[in-house]
Amino acid sequence: ATRYNERERRPVTYVGLRTVTEFSHFRYEVVVEVEVKGRELRLDIHGLRAPELTLPHAGSALFETEIAGLEGTYTVVVSKLGREVNTFSIDIGAGRVLLLQNPEDRFVDLVTTPSEW
């Protein structure tokens, strides 16, 4: 989803990743490096981080961020340790993010609204 960030005083786009694999003991955080180059959004996964609060909680590992200045159609390339790649296509505009293309065999889901958690 897109929204206006009051603190930064500009519109931002919410981008999140959720692992397809669910973990039985912790809800890990996915460590991701984000890079925007033209119409390509690269999300390079560097690993998982255990939660600071160590109470057991099963579920997918998660990553979320907000990126300013995105509008139009983008290719989203998610790479895992430089080996596996998932490629998505999204269209960003007027308060919404549409998922245009999903890879069939994927290791992450691209989350476009916070309510999908």
Number of C-alpha atoms within 10 A of each C-alpha: 19 22 15 13 13 8 6 9 8 11 16 20 24 18 19 21 24 21 19 13 11 14 14 11 12 19 22 22 20 21 17 20 11 13 13 14 8 9 13 14 20 18 22 18 19 14 12 15 14 12 14 8 9 10 10 11 14 13 17 21 23 20 19 18 12 14 14 15 9 18 16 11 17 20 17 20 16 26 19 16 11 10 6 11 16 19 17 18 18 19 16 18 14 10 12 15 21 13 16 12 13 15 13 8 7 16 17 21 17 23 20 22 16 11 7 9 11
